[in-house]
Amino acid sequence: MKIDRRRALALLGFGAAAPLTARAQGAYAGPVAFEHGVGSGDPLADAVVLWTRITPKEEGAGQIAYAWRLNPIDRRAGGAKSGQGFTGPDRDFTVKVDVTGLDAGRAYTFEFEANGVTSPMGRTRTLPVGETRELVFAVASCALYPYGYFNAYQAIADLPKLDAVIHLGDYIYEYGGDGSYGMNSPVAAERRHAPDREIVSLADYRQRHAQYKADPQLQAAHARAPWIVSWDDHETANNSWMGGAENHSPETEGDWNTRKANALKAYFEWMPIRDPAAGGSFEAMNRSFQFGDLASLIMLETRLTARDDQLDYGRDLAVVDGQPDVAGFRAKINDPARRMMSEAQEAWLADELVASVRSGRTWQVLGNQVVMARMDVPSPSKVLGEEAVAAAIAAQPEDIARRIEQMERLAAMGLPYGLDMWDGYAAARERLYDAVEAAKAHAIVISGDSHAFWANELHDDDGALRAVEFGATGITSPGAGDSVKSLPVGDLYMKGAKEIIYSDHDAKGFVLLTLTADEARGDLMTVSSIFSKDYETAVRKAFTVTPTEAGVTPLKAVEG
C-alpha cells in the first residue's frame, strides 16, 4: 500500500509543510538523506519501535540531531506523540525509538526529520486488546539480494490488510564475490553484494544491511506495517550454531565470537527490534506478542543461544564392519542432551503456551527458523520410478546427480536429509511437542530457511497430531527446484514423507496467514518472476486448520 504523505497529513489536520525540528549546538548540521526508508517493529498494545537511518552526505560527521512524530490515522482526538534524539557513527547513524503510552489496536503514521530533511512516511499499529475478529500476517524469509528482485516484498507492501510482517530470518546473506551463492542469476550482475566478498567485520555487516535496506521494494514492505523479526543463520554465517558455523573458518576469518558479535551489533542497529537488556542477551530474541483474545505469537531463537553443532553424515555416521552404523547415528539424533534451545528457553516456551491457553486465546503461533516436520528421505526411484530418476540424473550437473544418489542411500537407511532442521534434534522436538500437549495448545508452527513452501502436519513419537506447520519459501533465495530442474522435489516429499501434505520447491513468495476464532488459513502466495520487475501475485495453494478441544485438526486444502 502506497501512502500519500500530503493527503495523510491533511487528514490529520497538519499542513504538508509543518516542520519537525531538532537542533543542537555542536551537532552535524550539513546535508543528510534518508536513503534506507523507515520501519517499525515489536508492537505491543501500548508501544512500538520506530526505525530509520540518517545518512550524512559529508565525511567525518559526528552526532546528528533528529526529531520524530507519530500520529493516529483515525479521526479521534489525542494520541499523537513526538520527540527528539541523537544518533552518530557509534551506531552507524541508525535511529531506534521505543514509543510508549500508545492506544491499543490503533493505526499510526510516523516520520523523522533531521537538518531540514523529512523522511518517507511509515505506517504502523499497536496490538489489539480484547475481542479480535481477524488477524492477517505476512510470513517471510530468505532474501538473497543478487539472485532476484524483491518483488515478494512489494507484494507484501501492496496487501489490502496487514497486521504485521513476521520475518523468520536470512534477511541478509553473508556471501559475496564471483562464483558465490546466487551469482548464477540473470540479474546478479546488477545486484552484486556490497562489499563484493564475504563479510566478517562490523563495517562489513553494516554495509550489507545498508545495501539491502536501500532496496525500494524492501523499504515499501517496512513502511507498510510493523515487523516482528528473528535471525536465522545467514545474518551471521551459514549453518551457525552456538559455538561456530559451517561457513566460518577460524584460520582465515578469526574468532567466531568476534564475528558473531559484529554481526549481531549490526543486526540490532539496522532492524526494528527492541535492543537487548543492559549487558546483552540472546534471550532478547525470545519474546511473545499478544493479539487480543485471538492469538499469541511466540518467537523462538534456535540458532545462537543453545543450539548444539549439527550432525554430519561424513563425520558422525560411523562405519562398522564395512557397514554404516545406522543405529548408532539414530542414537545421536535422539540423544536428549542434544539441544536446539536451552532448558530456560524450553521452560519459557512451556509457560507461554500455558498462559496463552489460560487467557482464552484461540491460537498459539510459534515463530521458528527451520522446518519442524519429520522428513525422512523418500527414495526417488521408489516414489517417482527408476526411469524418471535415471533421466533426471542424466540431465543434471555432476554435483546434483550426487545429491540424488545420496538421497537414495539415506532413504535406504531410513535417515533424514536435513540435519540442520529439527530432524537433527529429535529429542528437543519431542520436548516441544510435550509442552504443546500439556498446554492443550492450538499450535501453528511457521518456519523459514528451506527456500520452499510447506504445509505439514506435526506428530509426536506416539503418532498424535500436535500442530500444523506452514513453511515460507524464499523471497528470492534459490531452492531445490532452481537447481534440480528435472526432478519434482515437492512431489517426492509429498508422496514419500508422511507429515508433508504439500511442498513446492520452485515458487518464490511468502505465506499469508489469516486467523479467526473459527479457523486459520495459510495462503502460499507466489510472485510470477524475480528476474523481471513485471510480475503477478497469485495463490499457489491454500490450507485451513480448525481448533479442537485438545489441539488442532489435520490440514484441509482449500478448493479453487
C-alpha distance (Angstrom), angle and dihedral (degrees) to the residues before:
residue distance angle dihedral
M1 . . .
K2 3.78 . .
I3 3.80 116.9 .
D4 3.80 119.0 -144.5
R5 3.79 101.8 -145.0
R6 3.81 97.0 -160.0
R7 3.80 92.6 48.5
A8 3.81 92.0 47.3
L9 3.80 92.8 50.2
A10 3.79 91.5 47.9
L11 3.81 90.5 51.0
L12 3.78 89.9 53.0
G13 3.77 92.8 48.6
F14 3.82 96.4 -107.5
G15 3.76 122.7 125.7
A16 3.80 113.7 -120.8
A17 3.79 89.3 -118.9
A18 3.81 95.7 49.6
P19 3.81 101.5 129.1
L20 3.74 130.9 -139.1
T21 3.78 110.5 -142.9
A22 3.76 134.4 -155.8
R23 3.78 122.5 156.3
A24 3.74 132.8 157.7
Q25 3.77 133.1 -179.3
G26 3.78 110.8 -102.7
A27 3.82 95.7 14.6
Y28 3.79 120.6 127.3
A29 3.80 107.0 -84.8
G30 3.81 100.5 -179.3
P31 3.80 129.2 108.6
V32 3.81 118.9 -56.6
A33 3.79 137.8 178.1
F34 3.79 137.7 -159.4
E35 3.80 96.5 -131.4
H36 3.79 97.3 158.7
G37 3.78 102.4 50.8
V38 3.79 126.3 -132.6
G39 3.76 134.3 -75.4
S40 3.78 144.1 175.9
G41 3.75 134.6 -151.5
D42 3.81 152.9 160.2
P43 3.82 93.0 50.9
L44 3.79 119.2 -163.7
A45 3.78 129.3 -179.1
D46 3.82 90.2 -92.9
A47 3.80 105.3 19.7
V48 3.79 146.1 41.7
V49 3.81 136.2 -177.7
L50 3.82 116.6 -118.9
W51 3.81 119.7 -158.3
T52 3.79 140.6 -171.0
R53 3.79 141.1 141.6
I54 3.81 124.4 -127.7
T55 3.79 113.1 -150.7
P56 3.82 115.1 -155.4
K57 3.79 111.5 -145.2
E58 3.80 95.1 -150.5
E59 3.79 129.5 66.5
G60 3.77 120.8 -106.2
A61 3.79 97.8 26.0
G62 3.79 114.9 167.7
Q63 3.78 127.3 -171.5
I64 3.80 116.8 -4.3
A65 3.80 121.5 -157.5
Y66 3.78 117.4 -139.7
A67 3.78 140.1 176.1
W68 3.78 130.1 -151.3
R69 3.79 135.0 -162.0
L70 3.79 132.2 -166.3
N71 3.81 122.9 -169.6
P72 3.81 133.4 -176.8
I73 3.79 114.5 -111.0
D74 3.83 94.0 -145.8
R75 3.78 123.0 78.3
R76 3.80 96.4 -114.1
A77 3.77 114.5 121.2
G78 3.77 121.1 -108.5
G79 3.73 133.5 19.5
A80 3.81 101.9 99.8
K81 3.80 116.6 136.6
S82 3.78 134.2 -169.8
G83 3.77 140.0 169.3
Q84 3.79 148.1 155.8
G85 3.75 138.6 -122.3
F86 3.79 148.5 150.4
T87 3.75 135.3 -104.5
G88 3.77 132.4 -179.0
P89 3.78 148.1 159.1
D90 3.82 92.7 -60.0
R91 3.82 88.0 74.4
D92 3.81 97.0 26.1
F93 3.83 91.3 -102.3
T94 3.81 91.7 -69.5
V95 3.80 119.9 145.2
K96 3.78 126.8 -146.9
V97 3.81 122.6 176.9
D98 3.81 123.3 -177.7
V99 3.80 101.7 -152.2
T100 3.81 112.8 -159.2
G101 3.79 135.8 -178.7
L102 3.80 94.1 55.2
D103 3.79 128.8 147.8
A104 3.80 119.1 -101.6
G105 3.78 119.0 -106.6
R106 3.81 93.8 7.9
A107 3.81 128.0 137.1
Y108 3.80 121.0 -136.6
T109 3.76 142.0 -179.3
F110 3.80 120.4 -140.2
E111 3.79 140.7 -176.1
F112 3.79 142.5 171.2
E113 3.80 134.7 -134.5
A114 3.79 132.0 -159.0
N115 3.80 130.2 170.5
G116 3.78 92.2 -12.2
V117 3.81 95.3 -50.2
T118 3.81 120.8 115.0
S119 3.78 123.0 -149.9
P120 3.79 126.3 -130.3
M121 3.79 113.3 -82.9
G122 3.78 121.1 -102.8
R123 3.76 133.3 -163.2
T124 3.79 126.9 -139.5
R125 3.79 142.1 157.7
T126 3.78 140.6 -155.4
L127 3.79 124.7 -122.8
P128 3.79 118.8 -88.1
V129 3.79 124.2 -113.8
G130 3.80 123.9 -148.0
E131 3.79 124.6 -3.7
T132 3.80 111.2 22.2
R133 3.78 118.4 178.9
E134 3.79 102.2 -171.6
L135 3.79 141.7 6.5
V136 3.80 126.9 -166.4
F137 3.81 121.5 -162.8
A138 3.79 131.4 178.4
V139 3.82 108.8 -146.5
A140 3.81 113.6 -157.5
S141 3.80 141.1 169.1
C142 3.79 145.3 156.6
A143 3.80 113.1 40.3
L144 3.81 112.8 177.3
Y145 3.81 105.5 -169.6
P146 3.84 99.9 -152.6
Y147 3.79 95.1 46.4
G148 3.79 99.4 66.4
Y149 3.77 152.0 -32.0
F150 3.79 117.2 -66.3
N151 3.81 92.3 -117.5
A152 3.80 91.5 142.9
Y153 3.81 90.2 59.7
Q154 3.80 88.7 53.2
A155 3.80 89.6 49.3
I156 3.81 88.1 54.2
A157 3.80 90.4 49.7
D158 3.81 89.8 52.1
L159 3.81 96.2 53.0
P160 3.82 111.7 124.4
K161 3.83 93.0 -138.0
L162 3.78 126.5 25.5
D163 3.80 130.4 157.7
A164 3.81 98.1 -179.3
V165 3.78 144.5 -17.3
I166 3.81 112.9 -125.2
H167 3.80 110.0 -158.1
L168 3.80 114.2 -168.1
G169 3.77 99.4 -166.8
D170 3.78 147.2 -86.2
Y171 3.79 86.0 97.1
I172 3.81 87.1 153.6
Y173 3.81 132.3 15.0
E174 3.78 125.9 -134.5
Y175 3.82 97.2 -145.4
G176 3.79 126.7 100.9
G177 3.78 145.2 156.8
D178 3.80 136.9 55.9
G179 3.78 113.6 -30.9
S180 3.79 94.2 12.3
Y181 3.78 123.9 134.2
G182 3.81 112.6 -56.4
M183 3.79 97.1 8.3
N184 3.82 90.4 118.2
S185 3.81 89.7 73.3
P186 3.83 118.2 116.5
V187 3.83 89.1 -125.3
A188 3.82 97.9 42.6
A189 3.80 93.7 99.9
E190 3.81 90.9 66.1
R191 3.82 94.6 39.3
R192 3.79 104.3 46.9
H193 3.76 115.1 159.1
A194 3.81 119.3 -99.3
P195 2.92 117.1 -109.4
D196 3.79 88.2 33.2
R197 3.81 94.0 -132.8
E198 3.77 138.6 54.3
I199 3.79 112.1 -58.9
V200 3.80 123.2 -124.9
S201 3.82 111.4 145.2
L202 3.79 129.2 70.6
A203 3.81 90.2 -108.3
D204 3.81 88.8 52.3
Y205 3.79 94.9 52.6
R206 3.80 91.5 44.9
Q207 3.80 91.4 51.9
R208 3.80 91.5 49.1
H209 3.82 92.7 51.1
A210 3.79 89.2 48.1
Q211 3.80 91.5 52.6
Y212 3.80 92.9 52.0
K213 3.80 94.0 46.1
A214 3.81 91.0 50.0
D215 3.80 87.4 68.3
P216 3.84 108.1 106.3
Q217 3.82 94.4 -145.9
L218 3.79 92.1 53.9
Q219 3.80 89.3 46.2
A220 3.81 89.9 53.8
A221 3.81 91.5 53.7
H222 3.80 91.8 48.8
A223 3.80 91.4 49.7
R224 3.81 93.0 49.6
A225 3.82 102.4 65.9
P226 3.81 142.4 -18.3
W227 3.82 116.4 -71.2
I228 3.80 126.9 -139.6
V229 3.79 107.3 -161.6
S230 3.77 143.6 -175.7
W231 3.76 130.9 -178.1
D232 3.79 124.0 -121.0
D233 3.80 124.5 -172.6
H234 3.82 106.3 -65.6
E235 3.79 92.9 62.0
T236 3.81 81.7 73.2
A237 3.84 110.0 10.2
N238 3.79 137.0 -46.7
N239 3.82 116.4 -69.3
S240 3.77 93.4 0.8
W241 3.79 122.5 -178.1
M242 3.78 135.3 174.6
G243 3.79 95.2 -72.7
G244 3.79 105.7 28.8
A245 3.79 146.4 -34.4
E246 3.79 139.7 -106.6
N247 3.81 88.2 -119.0
H248 3.78 97.2 49.7
S249 3.80 123.2 90.6
P250 3.83 112.7 -172.2
E251 3.80 90.4 -162.8
T252 3.82 92.4 64.1
E253 3.80 104.8 14.8
G254 3.77 102.2 42.0
D255 3.77 132.5 -131.9
W256 3.82 115.0 -2.9
N257 3.80 94.4 -141.8
T258 3.80 90.5 53.9
R259 3.79 92.3 50.6
K260 3.79 91.1 45.6
A261 3.80 91.3 50.5
N262 3.81 90.3 50.6
A263 3.79 91.6 50.5
L264 3.79 95.0 47.5
K265 3.81 94.8 45.6
A266 3.80 89.0 55.2
Y267 3.80 90.4 44.5
F268 3.80 94.2 54.5
E269 3.81 90.4 44.8
W270 3.78 95.2 50.8
M271 3.81 103.8 35.2
P272 3.84 128.2 75.7
I273 3.80 94.9 -118.8
R274 3.79 131.4 117.0
D275 3.77 112.7 -95.0
P276 3.81 119.3 -113.6
A277 3.77 118.4 -92.8
A278 3.78 117.5 -90.0
G279 3.77 109.5 -60.4
G280 3.79 93.7 27.5
S281 3.77 128.8 -98.1
F282 3.78 135.5 -163.2
E283 3.79 85.6 -144.2
A284 3.80 86.2 77.3
M285 3.80 84.9 83.5
N286 3.83 92.6 56.0
R287 3.77 104.1 78.7
S288 3.80 139.9 131.4
F289 3.79 134.8 -137.0
Q290 3.80 124.3 -155.1
F291 3.80 115.5 -147.1
G292 3.79 102.8 -165.1
D293 3.79 114.8 -84.5
L294 3.80 92.4 -35.4
A295 3.81 110.5 70.3
S296 3.77 149.6 -0.8
L297 3.78 116.8 -148.5
I298 3.81 109.0 -154.8
M299 3.80 113.8 -168.4
L300 3.81 116.1 -154.6
E301 3.82 128.2 -158.6
T302 3.81 107.5 -147.0
R303 3.81 103.4 160.7
L304 3.78 116.4 59.6
T305 3.79 110.0 11.6
A306 3.79 101.2 68.7
R307 3.81 111.9 -23.7
D308 3.78 113.9 139.4
D309 3.79 121.1 -135.1
Q310 3.80 113.0 -75.7
L311 3.77 116.5 -104.1
D312 3.80 115.7 -113.8
Y313 3.78 126.4 -153.2
G314 3.77 93.4 -144.6
R315 3.81 92.9 49.9
D316 3.82 104.5 29.2
L317 3.82 106.8 32.4
A318 3.79 101.4 87.6
V319 3.80 123.5 -154.2
V320 3.81 114.8 -133.5
D321 3.80 120.3 -173.2
G322 3.77 89.0 -13.6
Q323 3.82 94.4 -53.4
P324 3.82 131.1 99.9
D325 3.79 111.1 -100.3
V326 3.81 95.4 -127.2
A327 3.81 94.2 166.6
G328 3.78 90.8 52.4
F329 3.78 92.2 49.3
R330 3.80 92.1 48.7
A331 3.80 88.4 51.9
K332 3.80 88.4 56.6
I333 3.83 91.9 50.1
N334 3.81 90.7 49.1
D335 3.81 96.1 43.5
P336 3.85 106.2 131.4
A337 3.79 89.0 -146.4
R338 3.81 91.6 65.4
R339 3.77 108.9 97.6
M340 3.76 138.5 -160.0
M341 3.83 90.4 173.2
S342 3.78 132.7 19.0
E343 3.80 123.4 -104.3
A344 3.79 88.7 -105.1
Q345 3.81 91.6 52.0
E346 3.79 91.8 49.1
A347 3.80 91.3 49.3
W348 3.80 90.7 47.9
L349 3.81 91.1 51.2
A350 3.80 91.8 49.3
D351 3.81 90.7 50.8
E352 3.81 92.0 48.0
L353 3.81 91.5 51.7
V354 3.80 92.4 49.8
A355 3.80 92.7 46.3
S356 3.80 92.5 49.2
V357 3.80 93.7 50.0
R358 3.81 92.9 45.4
S359 3.80 90.4 50.8
G360 3.80 88.9 59.0
R361 3.78 97.3 -113.3
T362 3.78 110.8 155.4
W363 3.81 101.1 -144.1
Q364 3.79 136.0 40.5
V365 3.81 108.4 -162.1
L366 3.81 116.6 -167.2
G367 3.80 113.9 -154.0
N368 3.78 104.4 -152.8
Q369 3.79 134.8 163.2
V370 3.82 107.2 -135.8
V371 3.81 134.7 42.5
M372 3.81 111.9 -84.5
A373 3.81 101.2 -167.6
R374 3.80 121.9 104.8
M375 3.77 107.3 -102.4
D376 3.77 107.4 178.1
V377 3.77 102.8 178.8
P378 3.82 112.9 -94.2
S379 3.81 117.1 -142.1
P380 3.82 108.5 -106.5
S381 3.80 92.2 -153.6
K382 3.82 94.5 49.7
V383 3.80 95.2 43.8
L384 3.81 100.4 38.4
G385 3.80 101.8 21.5
E386 3.78 130.7 -101.0
E387 3.81 94.7 -98.7
A388 3.81 93.1 53.2
V389 3.80 91.9 48.6
A390 3.80 93.0 46.7
A391 3.78 90.0 51.5
A392 3.80 90.6 48.0
I393 3.80 92.5 50.9
A394 3.78 91.5 48.5
A395 3.80 90.5 53.4
Q396 3.82 95.8 49.0
P397 3.80 133.3 82.3
E398 3.77 113.8 -100.2
D399 3.81 95.4 -100.3
I400 3.81 92.0 53.8
A401 3.78 91.3 48.0
R402 3.82 88.2 54.3
R403 3.80 89.9 53.5
I404 3.79 91.5 53.2
E405 3.78 90.6 48.7
Q406 3.81 89.6 49.5
M407 3.81 89.5 53.8
E408 3.80 88.6 55.5
R409 3.80 91.8 51.8
L410 3.81 93.6 47.2
A411 3.80 91.3 46.2
A412 3.80 89.9 54.2
M413 3.80 89.0 54.0
G414 3.82 94.3 43.6
L415 3.80 93.0 -122.0
P416 3.83 130.3 143.4
Y417 3.80 123.6 -106.8
G418 3.81 100.9 -145.4
L419 3.79 110.8 60.4
D420 3.82 90.6 167.5
M421 3.82 88.4 62.7
W422 3.81 127.7 71.8
D423 3.82 88.0 -81.7
G424 3.80 86.2 76.7
Y425 3.82 91.4 54.1
A426 3.80 102.3 45.0
A427 3.81 98.8 157.6
A428 3.81 91.4 49.6
R429 3.80 89.4 51.7
E430 3.80 91.0 50.7
R431 3.81 90.7 52.2
L432 3.80 88.6 53.4
Y433 3.81 90.4 51.5
D434 3.81 89.4 49.2
A435 3.80 88.9 55.9
V436 3.81 91.0 49.8
E437 3.80 90.6 49.9
A438 3.80 94.0 46.8
A439 3.79 91.6 52.5
K440 3.82 93.4 42.6
A441 3.79 85.2 -131.2
H442 3.80 126.2 -179.8
A443 3.78 91.2 -133.4
I444 3.78 127.1 -166.5
V445 3.79 115.9 -179.6
I446 3.80 118.1 -155.7
S447 3.78 118.8 -166.0
G448 3.79 142.7 175.6
D449 3.81 135.1 179.1
S450 3.83 99.1 86.3
H451 3.84 100.3 82.3
A452 3.81 88.3 -133.1
F453 3.79 139.1 94.5
W454 3.81 116.6 -110.5
A455 3.78 135.3 -176.3
N456 3.80 105.3 -175.4
E457 3.80 140.0 171.6
L458 3.79 112.4 -142.0
H459 3.81 119.9 -146.3
D460 3.78 131.1 -177.5
D461 3.79 124.6 -128.6
D462 3.80 90.8 -83.3
G463 3.80 91.5 54.6
A464 3.81 96.9 -107.4
L465 3.82 116.6 144.8
R466 3.80 107.0 -116.2
A467 3.83 104.3 166.7
V468 3.77 145.7 -18.4
E469 3.77 125.2 -119.1
F470 3.77 134.0 -146.7
G471 3.80 113.2 -165.5
A472 3.79 119.8 -160.7
T473 3.78 120.1 -138.3
G474 3.78 120.6 -138.7
I475 3.78 125.0 -72.2
T476 3.81 83.9 -136.5
S477 3.81 109.0 -28.4
P478 3.80 113.3 125.5
G479 3.78 117.9 -109.9
A480 3.77 134.5 -166.1
G481 3.78 90.2 -78.8
D482 3.80 90.0 62.0
S483 3.79 93.3 56.2
V484 3.82 105.4 26.1
K485 3.78 95.2 49.9
S486 3.80 98.7 161.5
L487 3.81 96.4 49.8
P488 3.85 120.6 73.2
V489 3.80 96.1 -136.2
G490 3.80 94.3 176.6
D491 3.81 92.2 53.5
L492 3.78 89.4 48.1
Y493 3.80 92.6 58.1
M494 3.80 94.8 40.1
K495 3.79 91.7 53.7
G496 3.77 98.4 36.9
A497 3.82 107.8 35.8
K498 3.81 117.5 64.6
E499 3.80 98.2 -148.2
I500 3.81 95.7 48.3
I501 3.80 109.6 92.6
Y502 3.80 95.2 167.9
S503 3.79 135.5 3.0
D504 3.80 133.4 172.8
H505 3.80 121.0 -175.8
D506 3.82 97.3 177.1
A507 3.81 104.9 59.0
K508 3.80 129.6 88.4
G509 3.79 121.6 -153.0
F510 3.81 140.4 73.9
V511 3.81 142.9 -82.9
L512 3.78 118.8 -97.2
L513 3.81 105.1 -152.7
T514 3.81 115.4 -166.1
L515 3.80 119.6 -174.1
T516 3.80 130.2 -165.4
A517 3.79 130.3 160.3
D518 3.81 90.1 -99.9
E519 3.80 102.3 45.4
A520 3.77 148.1 -9.4
R521 3.78 119.6 -129.5
G522 3.77 127.2 -161.8
D523 3.80 115.8 -162.1
L524 3.80 113.6 -167.8
M525 3.80 99.5 -142.7
T526 3.80 119.5 -158.9
V527 3.77 136.5 -169.4
S528 3.80 114.4 -144.6
S529 3.81 94.6 -134.1
I530 3.79 141.9 11.1
F531 3.82 93.0 -176.8
S532 3.82 95.2 61.9
K533 3.77 128.4 50.9
D534 3.80 87.4 -137.5
Y535 3.78 110.0 80.4
E536 3.79 144.2 144.3
T537 3.79 128.7 -135.9
A538 3.80 120.8 -134.6
V539 3.80 142.3 163.1
R540 3.81 109.0 -106.8
K541 3.81 94.0 -173.1
A542 3.80 138.0 -21.7
F543 3.79 133.6 -154.0
T544 3.79 135.2 -175.4
V545 3.79 132.7 -154.8
T546 3.80 129.7 -167.7
P547 3.82 128.8 -148.9
T548 3.79 118.1 -116.2
E549 3.79 131.9 -168.9
A550 3.79 92.1 -93.4
G551 3.79 103.5 24.2
V552 3.78 138.5 -49.2
T553 3.78 139.2 -37.3
P554 3.80 123.4 -116.0
L555 3.80 115.8 -86.2
K556 3.79 117.5 -83.2
A557 3.79 119.8 -153.6
V558 3.80 115.2 -128.2
E559 3.77 109.0 -127.5
G560 3.79 121.6 -134.8
